[in-house]
């Protein structure tokens, strides 16, 4: 797809994935602030940056997973994030022939592997991923754990970057640490004792001039530091939280490109669509059928809808048919411009 049509499609995708279907009342503010910082649509900025940096055989690290109820359901996370990570990994592999490695909380590794398999991947050791690119047959990825201890996370961040030398790090719906090093939910309570501290990975990546991209939907995710002033002045508990740190939930880690989305998965699907369109690989786009299979698998693996408060093939209060409809609309945006 030619650049002008790609950017035109991205404008529509931005509007789709930032439509406040759930009535949460936050996304419009976040989107406007993030869009004001970019010369092009957010999804285009992300896709263009990835296309500019990544070549066949390059590694991309994708972090995801939010253990949002560590006291009630320790070891389990939200359905928002892992499906988006799997879809984006698929697009990176098919459209750019990149090597995707998804990094999650240790407790989420088994579930993430099930979600990845539902998206068409074999989960293998990182040491053999390059063979998949050379043979160009099987879709493969790795799923690795990341620690919740601050000191260990700092060391692990450097080790991951040293070993895999990624050209980009992408975070999808991961809690971001505030200036006090705490991660909060939207109610202003700290939930970080059992959450991976991915901030250290993105801070180290920035130091090394590795592309960093973030996707979030509430204002408390990694990357939202890009629009910290807007969040602080517009969202309850952003300025002052309800935990002893008292410093609010505004994250402190900035990224190169911030993509807002009503459901973070949708932002990942939109970027995937643009990558596929740019490379002329339509199979890299998510499909309603695959979305249904992945979300159903996520529920079977124990991931839950944080809004509905149940284990179900839904995410952020949107039922399965809403998600498959959104994917279908995104697919249509691209297909209509392919002719």
C-alpha positions as CSV (number, residue, x, y, z in Angstrom):
1,X,0.0,0.0,0.0
2,X,1.4,3.4,-0.9
3,X,2.3,5.7,2.0
4,X,-0.6,8.2,1.4
5,X,-3.2,5.4,1.6
6,X,-1.4,3.9,4.6
7,X,-1.6,7.1,6.5
8,X,-5.2,7.6,5.5
9,X,-6.0,4.1,6.8
10,X,-4.1,4.9,10.0
11,X,-6.4,8.0,10.6
12,X,-9.4,5.7,10.5
13,X,-7.8,3.0,12.6
14,X,-6.8,5.7,15.2
15,X,-10.5,6.7,15.4
16,X,-11.7,3.1,15.6
17,X,-9.4,2.0,18.4
18,X,-10.0,5.2,20.4
19,X,-13.8,5.1,20.2
20,X,-15.1,5.1,23.8
21,X,-17.4,2.1,23.3
22,X,-17.2,1.2,26.9
23,X,-18.1,4.6,28.2
24,X,-15.1,4.6,30.5
25,X,-14.6,8.4,29.9
26,X,-10.8,8.4,29.7
27,X,-9.7,7.5,26.3
28,X,-10.7,10.6,24.4
29,X,-8.6,12.8,26.8
30,X,-5.6,10.4,26.5
31,X,-5.9,10.2,22.7
32,X,-6.1,13.9,22.1
33,X,-3.0,14.5,24.3
34,X,-1.0,11.8,22.6
35,X,-2.1,12.8,19.1
36,X,-1.0,16.4,19.8
37,X,2.6,15.1,20.2
38,X,2.7,13.4,16.8
39,X,2.7,14.8,13.2
40,X,0.9,11.6,12.0
41,X,-1.7,9.2,13.3
42,X,-0.5,7.3,16.4
43,X,-0.8,3.9,14.8
44,X,1.0,5.2,11.7
45,X,3.8,6.6,13.9
46,X,4.2,3.2,15.6
47,X,4.1,1.2,12.4
48,X,6.4,3.5,10.4
49,X,8.9,3.5,13.3
50,X,8.9,-0.3,13.3
51,X,9.2,-0.6,9.5
52,X,12.1,1.9,9.6
53,X,14.1,0.0,12.2
54,X,13.3,-3.7,11.7
55,X,14.8,-6.0,9.1
56,X,14.5,-9.8,8.5
57,X,16.1,-11.7,11.4
58,X,15.9,-8.8,13.9
59,X,14.5,-9.4,17.3
60,X,11.6,-7.5,18.9
61,X,10.8,-7.8,22.6
62,X,7.1,-7.5,23.5
63,X,6.1,-7.1,27.1
64,X,2.5,-7.7,28.3
65,X,0.4,-9.0,31.2
66,X,-1.1,-7.3,34.2
67,X,-1.6,-9.4,37.4
68,X,-4.4,-7.0,38.5
69,X,-5.8,-8.9,41.5
70,X,-2.7,-10.2,43.3
71,X,-4.5,-10.9,46.5
72,X,-7.7,-12.3,45.1
73,X,-6.3,-14.2,42.1
74,X,-2.5,-14.4,42.5
75,X,-0.9,-15.8,39.4
76,X,-3.6,-14.7,36.9
77,X,-3.9,-11.7,34.7
78,X,-6.2,-9.7,32.4
79,X,-7.3,-10.7,28.9
80,X,-6.3,-7.3,27.7
81,X,-2.7,-7.4,26.5
82,X,-1.7,-11.0,25.8
83,X,-4.0,-11.4,22.7
84,X,-2.7,-8.1,21.4
85,X,0.9,-9.2,21.9
86,X,0.3,-12.5,20.0
87,X,-1.4,-10.6,17.1
88,X,1.4,-8.1,16.9
89,X,4.0,-10.8,17.1
90,X,2.3,-12.6,14.2
91,X,2.4,-9.4,12.1
92,X,6.0,-8.7,12.9
93,X,6.9,-12.3,11.9
94,X,4.9,-12.5,8.7
95,X,5.3,-8.9,7.4
96,X,8.8,-8.1,8.5
97,X,10.3,-11.6,9.1
98,X,11.3,-10.4,12.6
99,X,11.9,-12.7,15.6
100,X,9.3,-12.0,18.3
101,X,9.9,-12.7,21.9
102,X,7.1,-12.0,24.4
103,X,8.1,-11.3,28.0
104,X,5.6,-11.6,30.8
105,X,5.3,-12.1,34.6
106,X,6.7,-15.5,35.4
107,X,3.2,-16.8,36.5
108,X,1.7,-15.9,33.2
109,X,4.2,-17.8,31.0
110,X,2.1,-21.0,30.7
111,X,-1.1,-19.0,29.8
112,X,0.8,-16.8,27.4
113,X,2.1,-19.8,25.5
114,X,-1.4,-21.1,25.1
115,X,-2.5,-17.7,23.7
116,X,0.5,-17.7,21.3
117,X,-0.3,-21.2,20.1
118,X,-3.9,-20.1,19.4
119,X,-2.5,-17.4,17.2
120,X,-0.5,-20.0,15.2
121,X,2.8,-20.1,17.0
122,X,5.1,-22.8,18.3
123,X,6.8,-21.5,21.5
124,X,10.4,-22.6,21.4
125,X,13.8,-21.6,22.9
126,X,15.2,-18.3,21.8
127,X,18.3,-20.1,20.7
128,X,16.5,-21.8,17.7
129,X,14.3,-18.9,16.6
130,X,16.7,-17.8,13.8
131,X,16.3,-21.2,12.1
132,X,12.6,-20.4,11.7
133,X,13.4,-17.2,9.8
134,X,16.0,-19.0,7.6
135,X,13.6,-21.8,6.7
136,X,10.5,-19.5,6.5
137,X,8.1,-22.3,7.3
138,X,6.9,-22.5,10.9
139,X,5.7,-19.5,13.0
140,X,7.8,-19.5,16.1
141,X,8.3,-17.3,19.1
142,X,9.6,-17.5,22.6
143,X,7.8,-16.6,25.9
144,X,10.1,-15.5,28.7
145,X,9.6,-14.6,32.3
146,X,10.4,-11.2,33.9
147,X,10.9,-10.6,37.7
148,X,8.8,-8.4,40.0
149,X,11.8,-7.6,42.3
150,X,13.3,-4.2,41.5
151,X,17.0,-5.2,41.8
152,X,16.5,-8.4,39.9
153,X,14.5,-6.6,37.2
154,X,17.2,-4.1,36.6
155,X,19.7,-6.9,36.1
156,X,17.4,-8.9,33.9
157,X,16.6,-5.9,31.7
158,X,20.3,-5.5,30.9
159,X,20.8,-9.2,30.3
160,X,17.8,-9.5,28.0
161,X,19.1,-6.6,25.9
162,X,22.6,-7.9,25.9
163,X,21.6,-11.4,24.8
164,X,18.9,-10.7,22.2
165,X,19.9,-7.3,21.0
166,X,16.4,-6.3,20.0
167,X,15.8,-3.5,17.5
168,X,12.5,-2.6,19.3
169,X,10.8,-3.0,22.6
170,X,7.0,-2.9,22.6
171,X,4.8,-2.8,25.7
172,X,1.1,-3.6,25.6
173,X,-1.1,-2.9,28.7
174,X,1.7,-3.1,31.3
175,X,1.5,-1.2,34.6
176,X,4.0,1.7,34.8
177,X,5.9,2.7,37.9
178,X,5.4,6.2,39.3
179,X,8.2,8.4,40.6
180,X,8.2,6.3,43.8
181,X,8.6,3.0,41.9
182,X,5.0,1.9,42.6
183,X,2.4,0.5,40.1
184,X,-1.2,1.4,40.7
185,X,-4.6,0.4,39.5
186,X,-7.1,3.1,38.3
187,X,-8.6,3.3,41.8
188,X,-5.2,4.6,43.1
189,X,-4.2,1.5,45.0
190,X,-0.7,-0.1,44.6
191,X,-0.8,-3.5,43.1
192,X,2.9,-3.9,42.3
193,X,4.2,-6.4,44.8
194,X,3.5,-9.2,42.4
195,X,3.9,-7.4,39.1
196,X,6.8,-7.5,36.7
197,X,8.8,-4.3,36.7
198,X,9.1,-3.8,32.9
199,X,9.9,-0.2,33.4
200,X,13.6,-1.1,33.8
201,X,13.6,-2.8,30.4
202,X,12.3,0.2,28.6
203,X,14.5,2.7,30.5
204,X,17.5,0.6,29.6
205,X,16.3,0.3,26.0
206,X,16.0,4.1,25.7
207,X,19.6,4.5,27.0
208,X,20.7,2.2,24.2
209,X,18.7,4.0,21.5
210,X,16.5,1.0,21.0
211,X,13.0,1.9,19.6
212,X,10.4,1.9,22.4
213,X,6.6,1.7,21.7
214,X,3.8,1.6,24.2
215,X,0.1,0.8,24.0
216,X,-2.2,1.7,26.9
217,X,-5.8,2.6,27.6
218,X,-6.1,4.0,31.1
219,X,-3.2,6.4,31.9
220,X,-1.4,4.1,34.4
221,X,0.6,2.1,31.8
222,X,4.2,2.3,30.8
223,X,4.6,5.0,28.3
224,X,1.9,7.3,29.6
225,X,4.6,9.5,31.1
226,X,4.7,11.0,27.6
227,X,1.4,12.8,28.5
228,X,1.9,13.0,32.2
229,X,0.6,16.5,32.6
230,X,-2.7,15.7,31.0
231,X,-3.2,12.6,33.0
232,X,-2.3,14.4,36.3
233,X,-4.8,17.1,35.7
234,X,-7.6,15.0,34.2
235,X,-7.9,11.6,35.9
236,X,-8.8,10.8,39.5
237,X,-5.9,9.5,41.7
238,X,-3.4,10.4,39.1
239,X,-2.2,13.3,41.2
240,X,-2.6,11.6,44.6
241,X,-3.1,7.9,45.0
242,X,-4.6,5.9,47.8
243,X,-1.5,4.0,48.8
244,X,1.2,5.2,51.3
245,X,3.4,6.7,48.6
246,X,0.9,9.4,48.0
247,X,2.5,10.4,44.7
248,X,-0.3,9.4,42.3
249,X,-0.4,6.7,39.6
250,X,1.2,8.7,36.8
251,X,3.9,6.5,35.2
252,X,7.4,7.9,35.0
253,X,8.9,6.0,32.0
254,X,8.7,7.7,28.6
255,X,8.8,6.0,25.2
256,X,9.5,7.0,21.6
257,X,5.9,6.3,20.5
258,X,2.8,6.2,22.6
259,X,-0.4,4.6,21.1
260,X,-3.6,5.0,23.1
261,X,-6.6,2.7,22.6
262,X,-9.9,2.0,24.3
263,X,-8.8,-1.6,24.7
264,X,-5.0,-2.0,24.4
265,X,-5.5,-5.1,22.3
266,X,-7.1,-3.0,19.7
267,X,-4.1,-0.7,19.4
268,X,-1.9,-3.8,18.7
269,X,-4.4,-5.0,16.1
270,X,-4.3,-1.6,14.3
271,X,-0.5,-1.5,14.2
272,X,-0.5,-5.1,12.9
273,X,-3.0,-4.2,10.2
274,X,-0.7,-1.3,9.0
275,X,2.4,-3.5,9.1
276,X,0.6,-6.1,7.0
277,X,-0.7,-3.5,4.5
278,X,2.7,-1.9,4.1
279,X,4.4,-5.1,3.4
280,X,1.6,-6.4,1.2
281,X,1.1,-9.4,3.5
282,X,-2.6,-9.5,4.2
283,X,-2.3,-12.7,6.2
284,X,-0.5,-10.5,8.9
285,X,-3.8,-8.9,9.7
286,X,-5.9,-10.2,12.6
287,X,-9.2,-11.8,11.6
288,X,-12.5,-12.2,13.4
289,X,-12.1,-16.0,13.4
290,X,-8.6,-15.9,14.9
291,X,-9.7,-13.2,17.4
292,X,-12.5,-15.5,18.6
293,X,-10.1,-18.5,18.9
294,X,-7.5,-16.4,20.8
295,X,-9.8,-14.8,23.2
296,X,-11.6,-18.1,24.0
297,X,-8.2,-19.7,24.5
298,X,-7.1,-16.8,26.8
299,X,-10.2,-17.5,29.0
300,X,-9.4,-21.2,29.0
301,X,-5.9,-20.4,30.1
302,X,-7.3,-18.5,33.1
303,X,-7.0,-14.9,31.9
304,X,-10.0,-12.8,33.0
305,X,-11.9,-9.7,32.0
306,X,-10.9,-7.0,34.6
307,X,-14.1,-5.0,34.1
308,X,-16.6,-7.9,34.1
309,X,-14.6,-9.6,36.8
310,X,-15.0,-13.0,35.3
311,X,-13.0,-15.6,33.3
312,X,-14.6,-15.1,29.9
313,X,-13.7,-14.6,26.2
314,X,-14.0,-10.9,26.6
315,X,-11.7,-8.0,27.5
316,X,-12.2,-4.7,29.3
317,X,-16.0,-5.1,29.5
318,X,-16.4,-5.8,25.8
319,X,-17.9,-9.1,24.8
320,X,-16.5,-11.4,22.2
321,X,-18.7,-10.1,19.4
322,X,-17.5,-6.5,20.1
323,X,-13.9,-7.6,19.6
324,X,-14.5,-9.6,16.5
325,X,-16.5,-6.7,15.1
326,X,-13.7,-4.3,15.8
327,X,-11.2,-6.6,14.1
328,X,-13.6,-7.0,11.1
329,X,-13.8,-3.2,10.8
330,X,-10.0,-2.8,10.9
331,X,-9.7,-5.5,8.3
332,X,-12.1,-3.7,6.1
333,X,-10.2,-0.4,6.4
334,X,-7.2,-2.1,4.9
335,X,-8.9,-4.2,2.3
336,X,-10.9,-1.3,0.9
337,X,-7.6,0.6,0.2
338,X,-5.8,-2.4,-1.3
339,X,-7.7,-2.0,-4.6
